[in-house]
């Protein structure tokens, strides 16, 4: 099952970062761990969405309406690229 092959390593990365985050880290190390955690969770969401879309295409799933917070989604996206922008001397502004 392809979903198992993709999800298992991602779960291991997320779990490993969770454990690493519980150790004594410098502020920069903690920031890096948090960035990897956020990116891993974002990647897992993309994988899940792709698998869901495939099920929809194959008629194995019916869509349902779900409320979500667009501002939280934007903040999560920003968090995944904010550090890279900072390293390049860029200021990331969302309006």
PDB file of N, CA, C and O in Angstrom:
ATOM      1  N   UNK A   1       0.844  -1.180   0.000  1.00  0.00           N
ATOM      2  CA  UNK A   1       0.000   0.000   0.000  1.00  0.00           C
ATOM      3  C   UNK A   1       0.888   1.242   0.000  1.00  0.00           C
ATOM      4  O   UNK A   1       1.681   1.446   0.919  1.00  0.00           O
ATOM      5  N   UNK A   2       0.750   2.059  -1.025  1.00  0.00           N
ATOM      6  CA  UNK A   2       1.602   3.233  -1.193  1.00  0.00           C
ATOM      7  C   UNK A   2       1.440   4.222  -0.051  1.00  0.00           C
ATOM      8  O   UNK A   2       2.410   4.866   0.350  1.00  0.00           O
ATOM      9  N   UNK A   3       0.222   4.353   0.483  1.00  0.00           N
ATOM     10  CA  UNK A   3       0.022   5.314   1.570  1.00  0.00           C
ATOM     11  C   UNK A   3       0.849   4.930   2.786  1.00  0.00           C
ATOM     12  O   UNK A   3       1.386   5.802   3.470  1.00  0.00           O
ATOM     13  N   UNK A   4       0.957   3.641   3.063  1.00  0.00           N
ATOM     14  CA  UNK A   4       1.779   3.168   4.184  1.00  0.00           C
ATOM     15  C   UNK A   4       3.249   3.470   3.936  1.00  0.00           C
ATOM     16  O   UNK A   4       3.964   3.891   4.845  1.00  0.00           O
ATOM     17  N   UNK A   5       3.698   3.253   2.704  1.00  0.00           N
ATOM     18  CA  UNK A   5       5.102   3.475   2.349  1.00  0.00           C
ATOM     19  C   UNK A   5       5.499   4.947   2.488  1.00  0.00           C
ATOM     20  O   UNK A   5       6.647   5.250   2.812  1.00  0.00           O
ATOM     21  N   UNK A   6       4.568   5.849   2.248  1.00  0.00           N
ATOM     22  CA  UNK A   6       4.858   7.276   2.347  1.00  0.00           C
ATOM     23  C   UNK A   6       4.660   7.780   3.767  1.00  0.00           C
ATOM     24  O   UNK A   6       5.479   8.544   4.277  1.00  0.00           O
ATOM     25  N   UNK A   7       3.589   7.360   4.402  1.00  0.00           N
ATOM     26  CA  UNK A   7       3.245   7.899   5.718  1.00  0.00           C
ATOM     27  C   UNK A   7       4.172   7.433   6.833  1.00  0.00           C
ATOM     28  O   UNK A   7       4.478   8.212   7.735  1.00  0.00           O
ATOM     29  N   UNK A   8       4.621   6.196   6.794  1.00  0.00           N
ATOM     30  CA  UNK A   8       5.452   5.677   7.882  1.00  0.00           C
ATOM     31  C   UNK A   8       6.725   6.494   8.083  1.00  0.00           C
ATOM     32  O   UNK A   8       7.011   6.871   9.220  1.00  0.00           O
ATOM     33  N   UNK A   9       7.504   6.787   7.044  1.00  0.00           N
ATOM     34  CA  UNK A   9       8.691   7.614   7.270  1.00  0.00           C
ATOM     35  C   UNK A   9       8.348   9.017   7.770  1.00  0.00           C
ATOM     36  O   UNK A   9       9.067   9.579   8.595  1.00  0.00           O
ATOM     37  N   UNK A  10       7.256   9.574   7.271  1.00  0.00           N
ATOM     38  CA  UNK A  10       6.857  10.901   7.744  1.00  0.00           C
ATOM     39  C   UNK A  10       6.484  10.876   9.221  1.00  0.00           C
ATOM     40  O   UNK A  10       6.850  11.779   9.973  1.00  0.00           O
ATOM     41  N   UNK A  11       5.757   9.843   9.634  1.00  0.00           N
ATOM     42  CA  UNK A  11       5.420   9.714  11.062  1.00  0.00           C
ATOM     43  C   UNK A  11       6.691   9.577  11.902  1.00  0.00           C
ATOM     44  O   UNK A  11       6.766  10.108  13.010  1.00  0.00           O
ATOM     45  N   UNK A  12       7.677   8.871  11.380  1.00  0.00           N
ATOM     46  CA  UNK A  12       8.931   8.716  12.114  1.00  0.00           C
ATOM     47  C   UNK A  12       9.665  10.046  12.245  1.00  0.00           C
ATOM     48  O   UNK A  12      10.236  10.333  13.296  1.00  0.00           O
ATOM     49  N   UNK A  13       9.656  10.857  11.195  1.00  0.00           N
ATOM     50  CA  UNK A  13      10.287  12.179  11.259  1.00  0.00           C
ATOM     51  C   UNK A  13       9.565  13.056  12.271  1.00  0.00           C
ATOM     52  O   UNK A  13      10.198  13.702  13.105  1.00  0.00           O
ATOM     53  N   UNK A  14       8.252  13.076  12.197  1.00  0.00           N
ATOM     54  CA  UNK A  14       7.467  13.892  13.128  1.00  0.00           C
ATOM     55  C   UNK A  14       7.698  13.442  14.564  1.00  0.00           C
ATOM     56  O   UNK A  14       7.907  14.272  15.449  1.00  0.00           O
ATOM     57  N   UNK A  15       7.664  12.141  14.799  1.00  0.00           N
ATOM     58  CA  UNK A  15       7.890  11.611  16.151  1.00  0.00           C
ATOM     59  C   UNK A  15       9.301  11.889  16.645  1.00  0.00           C
ATOM     60  O   UNK A  15       9.501  12.239  17.808  1.00  0.00           O
ATOM     61  N   UNK A  16      10.272  11.733  15.762  1.00  0.00           N
ATOM     62  CA  UNK A  16      11.663  11.999  16.145  1.00  0.00           C
ATOM     63  C   UNK A  16      11.871  13.456  16.507  1.00  0.00           C
ATOM     64  O   UNK A  16      12.587  13.763  17.461  1.00  0.00           O
ATOM     65  N   UNK A  17      11.259  14.351  15.762  1.00  0.00           N
ATOM     66  CA  UNK A  17      11.379  15.782  16.065  1.00  0.00           C
ATOM     67  C   UNK A  17      10.666  16.120  17.373  1.00  0.00           C
ATOM     68  O   UNK A  17      11.131  16.968  18.135  1.00  0.00           O
ATOM     69  N   UNK A  18       9.530  15.453  17.634  1.00  0.00           N
ATOM     70  CA  UNK A  18       8.832  15.658  18.906  1.00  0.00           C
ATOM     71  C   UNK A  18       9.740  15.267  20.067  1.00  0.00           C
ATOM     72  O   UNK A  18       9.839  15.994  21.056  1.00  0.00           O
ATOM     73  N   UNK A  19      10.398  14.122  19.945  1.00  0.00           N
ATOM     74  CA  UNK A  19      11.306  13.664  21.002  1.00  0.00           C
ATOM     75  C   UNK A  19      12.514  14.580  21.128  1.00  0.00           C
ATOM     76  O   UNK A  19      12.931  14.910  22.238  1.00  0.00           O
ATOM     77  N   UNK A  20      13.076  14.990  20.001  1.00  0.00           N
ATOM     78  CA  UNK A  20      14.223  15.886  20.026  1.00  0.00           C
ATOM     79  C   UNK A  20      13.857  17.218  20.685  1.00  0.00           C
ATOM     80  O   UNK A  20      14.664  17.809  21.402  1.00  0.00           O
ATOM     81  N   UNK A  21      12.643  17.677  20.435  1.00  0.00           N
ATOM     82  CA  UNK A  21      12.177  18.925  21.027  1.00  0.00           C
ATOM     83  C   UNK A  21      12.071  18.881  22.540  1.00  0.00           C
ATOM     84  O   UNK A  21      12.041  19.924  23.192  1.00  0.00           O
ATOM     85  N   UNK A  22      12.015  17.691  23.098  1.00  0.00           N
ATOM     86  CA  UNK A  22      11.931  17.534  24.554  1.00  0.00           C
ATOM     87  C   UNK A  22      13.304  17.564  25.222  1.00  0.00           C
ATOM     88  O   UNK A  22      13.393  17.597  26.449  1.00  0.00           O
ATOM     89  N   UNK A  23      14.363  17.553  24.432  1.00  0.00           N
ATOM     90  CA  UNK A  23      15.714  17.565  24.986  1.00  0.00           C
ATOM     91  C   UNK A  23      16.187  19.004  25.168  1.00  0.00           C
ATOM     92  O   UNK A  23      15.530  19.945  24.724  1.00  0.00           O
ATOM     93  N   UNK A  24      17.320  19.160  25.819  1.00  0.00           N
ATOM     94  CA  UNK A  24      17.878  20.494  26.028  1.00  0.00           C
ATOM     95  C   UNK A  24      18.536  20.973  24.735  1.00  0.00           C
ATOM     96  O   UNK A  24      19.519  20.393  24.272  1.00  0.00           O
ATOM     97  N   UNK A  25      17.989  22.022  24.171  1.00  0.00           N
ATOM     98  CA  UNK A  25      18.466  22.546  22.893  1.00  0.00           C
ATOM     99  C   UNK A  25      18.733  24.039  23.006  1.00  0.00           C
ATOM    100  O   UNK A  25      18.134  24.736  23.826  1.00  0.00           O
ATOM    101  N   UNK A  26      19.646  24.514  22.166  1.00  0.00           N
ATOM    102  CA  UNK A  26      19.866  25.958  22.091  1.00  0.00           C
ATOM    103  C   UNK A  26      18.646  26.574  21.396  1.00  0.00           C
ATOM    104  O   UNK A  26      17.889  25.860  20.738  1.00  0.00           O
ATOM    105  N   UNK A  27      18.448  27.880  21.533  1.00  0.00           N
ATOM    106  CA  UNK A  27      17.312  28.511  20.855  1.00  0.00           C
ATOM    107  C   UNK A  27      17.315  28.265  19.338  1.00  0.00           C
ATOM    108  O   UNK A  27      16.260  28.041  18.744  1.00  0.00           O
ATOM    109  N   UNK A  28      18.495  28.305  18.718  1.00  0.00           N
ATOM    110  CA  UNK A  28      18.581  28.075  17.275  1.00  0.00           C
ATOM    111  C   UNK A  28      18.222  26.624  16.933  1.00  0.00           C
ATOM    112  O   UNK A  28      17.535  26.371  15.944  1.00  0.00           O
ATOM    113  N   UNK A  29      18.685  25.677  17.748  1.00  0.00           N
ATOM    114  CA  UNK A  29      18.356  24.267  17.508  1.00  0.00           C
ATOM    115  C   UNK A  29      16.854  24.032  17.668  1.00  0.00           C
ATOM    116  O   UNK A  29      16.243  23.310  16.881  1.00  0.00           O
ATOM    117  N   UNK A  30      16.271  24.644  18.688  1.00  0.00           N
ATOM    118  CA  UNK A  30      14.837  24.491  18.923  1.00  0.00           C
ATOM    119  C   UNK A  30      14.042  25.075  17.746  1.00  0.00           C
ATOM    120  O   UNK A  30      13.043  24.497  17.317  1.00  0.00           O
ATOM    121  N   UNK A  31      14.488  26.205  17.239  1.00  0.00           N
ATOM    122  CA  UNK A  31      13.829  26.823  16.083  1.00  0.00           C
ATOM    123  C   UNK A  31      13.900  25.890  14.873  1.00  0.00           C
ATOM    124  O   UNK A  31      12.932  25.760  14.125  1.00  0.00           O
ATOM    125  N   UNK A  32      15.045  25.247  14.688  1.00  0.00           N
ATOM    126  CA  UNK A  32      15.208  24.316  13.572  1.00  0.00           C
ATOM    127  C   UNK A  32      14.293  23.103  13.746  1.00  0.00           C
ATOM    128  O   UNK A  32      13.656  22.662  12.790  1.00  0.00           O
ATOM    129  N   UNK A  33      14.228  22.569  14.957  1.00  0.00           N
ATOM    130  CA  UNK A  33      13.342  21.429  15.232  1.00  0.00           C
ATOM    131  C   UNK A  33      11.897  21.819  14.945  1.00  0.00           C
ATOM    132  O   UNK A  33      11.161  21.051  14.325  1.00  0.00           O
ATOM    133  N   UNK A  34      11.488  22.990  15.385  1.00  0.00           N
ATOM    134  CA  UNK A  34      10.115  23.438  15.157  1.00  0.00           C
ATOM    135  C   UNK A  34       9.827  23.621  13.666  1.00  0.00           C
ATOM    136  O   UNK A  34       8.723  23.322  13.208  1.00  0.00           O
ATOM    137  N   UNK A  35      10.816  24.113  12.901  1.00  0.00           N
ATOM    138  CA  UNK A  35      10.653  24.279  11.463  1.00  0.00           C
ATOM    139  C   UNK A  35      10.484  22.910  10.791  1.00  0.00           C
ATOM    140  O   UNK A  35       9.621  22.740   9.930  1.00  0.00           O
ATOM    141  N   UNK A  36      11.309  21.937  11.188  1.00  0.00           N
ATOM    142  CA  UNK A  36      11.208  20.589  10.606  1.00  0.00           C
ATOM    143  C   UNK A  36       9.865  19.965  10.978  1.00  0.00           C
ATOM    144  O   UNK A  36       9.236  19.306  10.150  1.00  0.00           O
ATOM    145  N   UNK A  37       9.424  20.169  12.221  1.00  0.00           N
ATOM    146  CA  UNK A  37       8.120  19.650  12.635  1.00  0.00           C
ATOM    147  C   UNK A  37       7.012  20.241  11.771  1.00  0.00           C
ATOM    148  O   UNK A  37       6.171  19.508  11.251  1.00  0.00           O
ATOM    149  N   UNK A  38       7.009  21.558  11.618  1.00  0.00           N
ATOM    150  CA  UNK A  38       5.961  22.219  10.836  1.00  0.00           C
ATOM    151  C   UNK A  38       6.000  21.763   9.376  1.00  0.00           C
ATOM    152  O   UNK A  38       4.955  21.522   8.771  1.00  0.00           O
ATOM    153  N   UNK A  39       7.188  21.645   8.819  1.00  0.00           N
ATOM    154  CA  UNK A  39       7.313  21.205   7.428  1.00  0.00           C
ATOM    155  C   UNK A  39       6.858  19.761   7.257  1.00  0.00           C
ATOM    156  O   UNK A  39       6.216  19.424   6.262  1.00  0.00           O
ATOM    157  N   UNK A  40       7.185  18.911   8.219  1.00  0.00           N
ATOM    158  CA  UNK A  40       6.786  17.500   8.155  1.00  0.00           C
ATOM    159  C   UNK A  40       5.273  17.362   8.247  1.00  0.00           C
ATOM    160  O   UNK A  40       4.667  16.577   7.518  1.00  0.00           O
ATOM    161  N   UNK A  41       4.677  18.120   9.136  1.00  0.00           N
ATOM    162  CA  UNK A  41       3.218  18.081   9.279  1.00  0.00           C
ATOM    163  C   UNK A  41       2.558  18.606   8.005  1.00  0.00           C
ATOM    164  O   UNK A  41       1.550  18.060   7.555  1.00  0.00           O
ATOM    165  N   UNK A  42       3.127  19.668   7.425  1.00  0.00           N
ATOM    166  CA  UNK A  42       2.586  20.205   6.173  1.00  0.00           C
ATOM    167  C   UNK A  42       2.695  19.175   5.051  1.00  0.00           C
ATOM    168  O   UNK A  42       1.761  19.002   4.268  1.00  0.00           O
ATOM    169  N   UNK A  43       3.840  18.493   4.977  1.00  0.00           N
ATOM    170  CA  UNK A  43       4.027  17.461   3.958  1.00  0.00           C
ATOM    171  C   UNK A  43       3.047  16.305   4.163  1.00  0.00           C
ATOM    172  O   UNK A  43       2.505  15.772   3.195  1.00  0.00           O
ATOM    173  N   UNK A  44       2.820  15.920   5.416  1.00  0.00           N
ATOM    174  CA  UNK A  44       1.856  14.853   5.704  1.00  0.00           C
ATOM    175  C   UNK A  44       0.460  15.270   5.240  1.00  0.00           C
ATOM    176  O   UNK A  44      -0.283  14.455   4.694  1.00  0.00           O
ATOM    177  N   UNK A  45       0.110  16.522   5.455  1.00  0.00           N
ATOM    178  CA  UNK A  45      -1.197  17.004   5.011  1.00  0.00           C
ATOM    179  C   UNK A  45      -1.307  16.937   3.492  1.00  0.00           C
ATOM    180  O   UNK A  45      -2.357  16.570   2.964  1.00  0.00           O
ATOM    181  N   UNK A  46      -0.235  17.289   2.786  1.00  0.00           N
ATOM    182  CA  UNK A  46      -0.239  17.219   1.321  1.00  0.00           C
ATOM    183  C   UNK A  46      -0.405  15.778   0.858  1.00  0.00           C
ATOM    184  O   UNK A  46      -1.195  15.499  -0.044  1.00  0.00           O
ATOM    185  N   UNK A  47       0.333  14.871   1.469  1.00  0.00           N
ATOM    186  CA  UNK A  47       0.232  13.446   1.123  1.00  0.00           C
ATOM    187  C   UNK A  47      -1.192  12.953   1.368  1.00  0.00           C
ATOM    188  O   UNK A  47      -1.777  12.276   0.523  1.00  0.00           O
ATOM    189  N   UNK A  48      -1.742  13.297   2.528  1.00  0.00           N
ATOM    190  CA  UNK A  48      -3.113  12.877   2.841  1.00  0.00           C
ATOM    191  C   UNK A  48      -4.111  13.443   1.831  1.00  0.00           C
ATOM    192  O   UNK A  48      -5.030  12.750   1.396  1.00  0.00           O
ATOM    193  N   UNK A  49      -3.915  14.722   1.461  1.00  0.00           N
ATOM    194  CA  UNK A  49      -4.810  15.333   0.480  1.00  0.00           C
ATOM    195  C   UNK A  49      -4.707  14.637  -0.874  1.00  0.00           C
ATOM    196  O   UNK A  49      -5.718  14.415  -1.540  1.00  0.00           O
ATOM    197  N   UNK A  50      -3.486  14.294  -1.280  1.00  0.00           N
ATOM    198  CA  UNK A  50      -3.300  13.600  -2.556  1.00  0.00           C
ATOM    199  C   UNK A  50      -3.980  12.229  -2.536  1.00  0.00           C
ATOM    200  O   UNK A  50      -4.616  11.831  -3.512  1.00  0.00           O
ATOM    201  N   UNK A  51      -3.842  11.522  -1.433  1.00  0.00           N
ATOM    202  CA  UNK A  51      -4.467  10.210  -1.332  1.00  0.00           C
ATOM    203  C   UNK A  51      -5.991  10.331  -1.308  1.00  0.00           C
ATOM    204  O   UNK A  51      -6.694   9.505  -1.892  1.00  0.00           O
ATOM    205  N   UNK A  52      -6.492  11.354  -0.636  1.00  0.00           N
ATOM    206  CA  UNK A  52      -7.938  11.592  -0.604  1.00  0.00           C
ATOM    207  C   UNK A  52      -8.445  11.935  -1.992  1.00  0.00           C
ATOM    208  O   UNK A  52      -9.489  11.440  -2.416  1.00  0.00           O
ATOM    209  N   UNK A  53      -7.709  12.782  -2.703  1.00  0.00           N
ATOM    210  CA  UNK A  53      -8.098  13.161  -4.060  1.00  0.00           C
ATOM    211  C   UNK A  53      -8.157  11.929  -4.965  1.00  0.00           C
ATOM    212  O   UNK A  53      -9.068  11.799  -5.783  1.00  0.00           O
ATOM    213  N   UNK A  54      -7.196  11.038  -4.819  1.00  0.00           N
ATOM    214  CA  UNK A  54      -7.178   9.807  -5.614  1.00  0.00           C
ATOM    215  C   UNK A  54      -8.418   8.969  -5.319  1.00  0.00           C
ATOM    216  O   UNK A  54      -9.029   8.411  -6.230  1.00  0.00           O
ATOM    217  N   UNK A  55      -8.787   8.883  -4.035  1.00  0.00           N
ATOM    218  CA  UNK A  55     -10.003   8.146  -3.675  1.00  0.00           C
ATOM    219  C   UNK A  55     -11.233   8.791  -4.286  1.00  0.00           C
ATOM    220  O   UNK A  55     -12.127   8.099  -4.773  1.00  0.00           O
ATOM    221  N   UNK A  56     -11.282  10.129  -4.261  1.00  0.00           N
ATOM    222  CA  UNK A  56     -12.412  10.835  -4.868  1.00  0.00           C
ATOM    223  C   UNK A  56     -12.494  10.536  -6.362  1.00  0.00           C
ATOM    224  O   UNK A  56     -13.568  10.250  -6.890  1.00  0.00           O
ATOM    225  N   UNK A  57     -11.348  10.605  -7.036  1.00  0.00           N
ATOM    226  CA  UNK A  57     -11.316  10.332  -8.476  1.00  0.00           C
ATOM    227  C   UNK A  57     -11.803   8.929  -8.802  1.00  0.00           C
ATOM    228  O   UNK A  57     -12.450   8.709  -9.826  1.00  0.00           O
ATOM    229  N   UNK A  58     -11.490   7.988  -7.930  1.00  0.00           N
ATOM    230  CA  UNK A  58     -11.854   6.592  -8.167  1.00  0.00           C
ATOM    231  C   UNK A  58     -13.250   6.250  -7.649  1.00  0.00           C
ATOM    232  O   UNK A  58     -13.673   5.096  -7.713  1.00  0.00           O
ATOM    233  N   UNK A  59     -13.965   7.256  -7.135  1.00  0.00           N
ATOM    234  CA  UNK A  59     -15.325   7.026  -6.648  1.00  0.00           C
ATOM    235  C   UNK A  59     -15.384   6.259  -5.346  1.00  0.00           C
ATOM    236  O   UNK A  59     -16.425   5.689  -5.017  1.00  0.00           O
ATOM    237  N   UNK A  60     -14.302   6.229  -4.601  1.00  0.00           N
ATOM    238  CA  UNK A  60     -14.256   5.473  -3.343  1.00  0.00           C
ATOM    239  C   UNK A  60     -14.508   6.364  -2.125  1.00  0.00           C
ATOM    240  O   UNK A  60     -14.441   5.903  -0.986  1.00  0.00           O
ATOM    241  N   UNK A  61     -14.795   7.637  -2.374  1.00  0.00           N
ATOM    242  CA  UNK A  61     -14.990   8.567  -1.263  1.00  0.00           C
ATOM    243  C   UNK A  61     -15.920   9.679  -1.720  1.00  0.00           C
ATOM    244  O   UNK A  61     -15.821  10.155  -2.851  1.00  0.00           O
ATOM    245  N   UNK A  62     -16.807  10.084  -0.856  1.00  0.00           N
ATOM    246  CA  UNK A  62     -17.672  11.208  -1.180  1.00  0.00           C
ATOM    247  C   UNK A  62     -17.234  12.418  -0.349  1.00  0.00           C
ATOM    248  O   UNK A  62     -16.927  12.280   0.835  1.00  0.00           O
ATOM    249  N   UNK A  63     -17.204  13.594  -0.966  1.00  0.00           N
ATOM    250  CA  UNK A  63     -16.743  14.786  -0.240  1.00  0.00           C
ATOM    251  C   UNK A  63     -17.754  15.241   0.806  1.00  0.00           C
ATOM    252  O   UNK A  63     -18.958  15.027   0.666  1.00  0.00           O
ATOM    253  N   UNK A  64     -17.239  15.870   1.848  1.00  0.00           N
ATOM    254  CA  UNK A  64     -18.101  16.470   2.854  1.00  0.00           C
ATOM    255  C   UNK A  64     -17.627  17.896   3.117  1.00  0.00           C
ATOM    256  O   UNK A  64     -16.469  18.228   2.862  1.00  0.00           O
ATOM    257  N   UNK A  65     -18.514  18.728   3.623  1.00  0.00           N
ATOM    258  CA  UNK A  65     -18.174  20.118   3.904  1.00  0.00           C
ATOM    259  C   UNK A  65     -17.512  20.198   5.274  1.00  0.00           C
ATOM    260  O   UNK A  65     -17.968  19.585   6.239  1.00  0.00           O
ATOM    261  N   UNK A  66     -16.420  20.971   5.340  1.00  0.00           N
ATOM    262  CA  UNK A  66     -15.681  21.136   6.583  1.00  0.00           C
ATOM    263  C   UNK A  66     -15.311  22.601   6.746  1.00  0.00           C
ATOM    264  O   UNK A  66     -14.854  23.249   5.804  1.00  0.00           O
ATOM    265  N   UNK A  67     -15.514  23.109   7.944  1.00  0.00           N
ATOM    266  CA  UNK A  67     -15.090  24.474   8.232  1.00  0.00           C
ATOM    267  C   UNK A  67     -13.592  24.477   8.506  1.00  0.00           C
ATOM    268  O   UNK A  67     -13.050  23.511   9.043  1.00  0.00           O
ATOM    269  N   UNK A  68     -12.922  25.570   8.134  1.00  0.00           N
ATOM    270  CA  UNK A  68     -11.509  25.720   8.441  1.00  0.00           C
ATOM    271  C   UNK A  68     -11.214  27.196   8.624  1.00  0.00           C
ATOM    272  O   UNK A  68     -11.997  28.058   8.224  1.00  0.00           O
ATOM    273  N   UNK A  69     -10.077  27.471   9.234  1.00  0.00           N
ATOM    274  CA  UNK A  69      -9.675  28.849   9.504  1.00  0.00           C
ATOM    275  C   UNK A  69      -8.601  29.254   8.498  1.00  0.00           C
ATOM    276  O   UNK A  69      -7.455  28.823   8.623  1.00  0.00           O
ATOM    277  N   UNK A  70      -8.942  30.068   7.507  1.00  0.00           N
ATOM    278  CA  UNK A  70      -7.956  30.463   6.501  1.00  0.00           C
ATOM    279  C   UNK A  70      -6.727  31.142   7.106  1.00  0.00           C
ATOM    280  O   UNK A  70      -5.613  30.949   6.620  1.00  0.00           O
ATOM    281  N   UNK A  71      -6.923  31.935   8.162  1.00  0.00           N
ATOM    282  CA  UNK A  71      -5.779  32.622   8.773  1.00  0.00           C
ATOM    283  C   UNK A  71      -4.798  31.631   9.377  1.00  0.00           C
ATOM    284  O   UNK A  71      -3.587  31.839   9.292  1.00  0.00           O
ATOM    285  N   UNK A  72      -5.289  30.562   9.983  1.00  0.00           N
ATOM    286  CA  UNK A  72      -4.410  29.533  10.546  1.00  0.00           C
ATOM    287  C   UNK A  72      -3.648  28.817   9.430  1.00  0.00           C
ATOM    288  O   UNK A  72      -2.475  28.481   9.591  1.00  0.00           O
ATOM    289  N   UNK A  73      -4.312  28.588   8.308  1.00  0.00           N
ATOM    290  CA  UNK A  73      -3.666  27.946   7.162  1.00  0.00           C
ATOM    291  C   UNK A  73      -2.535  28.824   6.623  1.00  0.00           C
ATOM    292  O   UNK A  73      -1.440  28.336   6.343  1.00  0.00           O
ATOM    293  N   UNK A  74      -2.806  30.112   6.482  1.00  0.00           N
ATOM    294  CA  UNK A  74      -1.773  31.034   5.992  1.00  0.00           C
ATOM    295  C   UNK A  74      -0.608  31.087   6.974  1.00  0.00           C
ATOM    296  O   UNK A  74       0.549  31.049   6.556  1.00  0.00           O
ATOM    297  N   UNK A  75      -0.893  31.174   8.266  1.00  0.00           N
ATOM    298  CA  UNK A  75       0.171  31.206   9.276  1.00  0.00           C
ATOM    299  C   UNK A  75       1.029  29.948   9.232  1.00  0.00           C
ATOM    300  O   UNK A  75       2.247  30.028   9.391  1.00  0.00           O
ATOM    301  N   UNK A  76       0.418  28.800   9.021  1.00  0.00           N
ATOM    302  CA  UNK A  76       1.173  27.549   8.941  1.00  0.00           C
ATOM    303  C   UNK A  76       2.067  27.544   7.702  1.00  0.00           C
ATOM    304  O   UNK A  76       3.205  27.076   7.756  1.00  0.00           O
ATOM    305  N   UNK A  77       1.557  28.060   6.597  1.00  0.00           N
ATOM    306  CA  UNK A  77       2.360  28.138   5.369  1.00  0.00           C
ATOM    307  C   UNK A  77       3.539  29.081   5.564  1.00  0.00           C
ATOM    308  O   UNK A  77       4.658  28.777   5.150  1.00  0.00           O
ATOM    309  N   UNK A  78       3.292  30.212   6.186  1.00  0.00           N
ATOM    310  CA  UNK A  78       4.355  31.187   6.438  1.00  0.00           C
ATOM    311  C   UNK A  78       5.431  30.580   7.324  1.00  0.00           C
ATOM    312  O   UNK A  78       6.621  30.782   7.083  1.00  0.00           O
ATOM    313  N   UNK A  79       5.027  29.843   8.338  1.00  0.00           N
ATOM    314  CA  UNK A  79       5.981  29.245   9.278  1.00  0.00           C
ATOM    315  C   UNK A  79       6.960  28.308   8.569  1.00  0.00           C
ATOM    316  O   UNK A  79       8.101  28.161   9.006  1.00  0.00           O
ATOM    317  N   UNK A  80       6.526  27.681   7.489  1.00  0.00           N
ATOM    318  CA  UNK A  80       7.405  26.737   6.800  1.00  0.00           C
ATOM    319  C   UNK A  80       8.490  27.419   5.978  1.00  0.00           C
ATOM    320  O   UNK A  80       9.509  26.802   5.667  1.00  0.00           O
ATOM    321  N   UNK A  81       8.283  28.696   5.620  1.00  0.00           N
ATOM    322  CA  UNK A  81       9.275  29.385   4.785  1.00  0.00           C
ATOM    323  C   UNK A  81       9.909  30.594   5.469  1.00  0.00           C
ATOM    324  O   UNK A  81      10.826  31.205   4.922  1.00  0.00           O
ATOM    325  N   UNK A  82       9.430  30.937   6.645  1.00  0.00           N
ATOM    326  CA  UNK A  82       9.895  32.138   7.329  1.00  0.00           C
ATOM    327  C   UNK A  82      11.395  32.116   7.621  1.00  0.00           C
ATOM    328  O   UNK A  82      12.083  33.112   7.399  1.00  0.00           O
ATOM    329  N   UNK A  83      11.902  30.996   8.112  1.00  0.00           N
ATOM    330  CA  UNK A  83      13.325  30.899   8.455  1.00  0.00           C
ATOM    331  C   UNK A  83      14.196  31.057   7.212  1.00  0.00           C
ATOM    332  O   UNK A  83      15.214  31.748   7.251  1.00  0.00           O
ATOM    333  N   UNK A  84      13.805  30.428   6.123  1.00  0.00           N
ATOM    334  CA  UNK A  84      14.581  30.536   4.890  1.00  0.00           C
ATOM    335  C   UNK A  84      14.613  31.980   4.393  1.00  0.00           C
ATOM    336  O   UNK A  84      15.647  32.459   3.928  1.00  0.00           O
ATOM    337  N   UNK A  85      13.491  32.661   4.493  1.00  0.00           N
ATOM    338  CA  UNK A  85      13.442  34.071   4.089  1.00  0.00           C
ATOM    339  C   UNK A  85      14.371  34.905   4.965  1.00  0.00           C
ATOM    340  O   UNK A  85      15.094  35.771   4.473  1.00  0.00           O
ATOM    341  N   UNK A  86      14.343  34.634   6.270  1.00  0.00           N
ATOM    342  CA  UNK A  86      15.189  35.373   7.204  1.00  0.00           C
ATOM    343  C   UNK A  86      16.664  35.163   6.882  1.00  0.00           C
ATOM    344  O   UNK A  86      17.448  36.111   6.914  1.00  0.00           O
ATOM    345  N   UNK A  87      17.046  33.922   6.571  1.00  0.00           N
ATOM    346  CA  UNK A  87      18.436  33.605   6.237  1.00  0.00           C
ATOM    347  C   UNK A  87      18.895  34.324   4.971  1.00  0.00           C
ATOM    348  O   UNK A  87      20.082  34.609   4.811  1.00  0.00           O
ATOM    349  N   UNK A  88      17.963  34.614   4.082  1.00  0.00           N
ATOM    350  CA  UNK A  88      18.290  35.304   2.841  1.00  0.00           C
ATOM    351  C   UNK A  88      18.194  36.822   2.996  1.00  0.00           C
ATOM    352  O   UNK A  88      18.358  37.571   2.033  1.00  0.00           O
ATOM    353  N   UNK A  89      17.923  37.259   4.231  1.00  0.00           N
ATOM    354  CA  UNK A  89      17.822  38.691   4.487  1.00  0.00           C
ATOM    355  C   UNK A  89      16.514  39.297   4.005  1.00  0.00           C
ATOM    356  O   UNK A  89      16.430  40.506   3.788  1.00  0.00           O
ATOM    357  N   UNK A  90      15.496  38.465   3.837  1.00  0.00           N
ATOM    358  CA  UNK A  90      14.198  38.935   3.361  1.00  0.00           C
ATOM    359  C   UNK A  90      13.233  39.070   4.525  1.00  0.00           C
ATOM    360  O   UNK A  90      13.305  38.322   5.500  1.00  0.00           O
ATOM    361  N   UNK A  91      12.352  40.011   4.413  1.00  0.00           N
ATOM    362  CA  UNK A  91      11.295  40.170   5.405  1.00  0.00           C
ATOM    363  C   UNK A  91      10.010  39.662   4.783  1.00  0.00           C
ATOM    364  O   UNK A  91       9.577  40.164   3.747  1.00  0.00           O
ATOM    365  N   UNK A  92       9.410  38.688   5.398  1.00  0.00           N
ATOM    366  CA  UNK A  92       8.191  38.078   4.905  1.00  0.00           C
ATOM    367  C   UNK A  92       7.001  38.819   5.502  1.00  0.00           C
ATOM    368  O   UNK A  92       6.824  38.838   6.720  1.00  0.00           O
ATOM    369  N   UNK A  93       6.192  39.424   4.652  1.00  0.00           N
ATOM    370  CA  UNK A  93       5.045  40.209   5.113  1.00  0.00           C
ATOM    371  C   UNK A  93       3.778  39.632   4.494  1.00  0.00           C
ATOM    372  O   UNK A  93       3.681  39.469   3.277  1.00  0.00           O
ATOM    373  N   UNK A  94       2.816  39.329   5.346  1.00  0.00           N
ATOM    374  CA  UNK A  94       1.518  38.818   4.890  1.00  0.00           C
ATOM    375  C   UNK A  94       0.477  39.862   5.252  1.00  0.00           C
ATOM    376  O   UNK A  94       0.351  40.252   6.413  1.00  0.00           O
ATOM    377  N   UNK A  95      -0.262  40.308   4.258  1.00  0.00           N
ATOM    378  CA  UNK A  95      -1.298  41.320   4.523  1.00  0.00           C
ATOM    379  C   UNK A  95      -2.661  40.828   4.139  1.00  0.00           C
ATOM    380  O   UNK A  95      -3.645  41.551   4.295  1.00  0.00           O
TER     381      UNK A  95
END
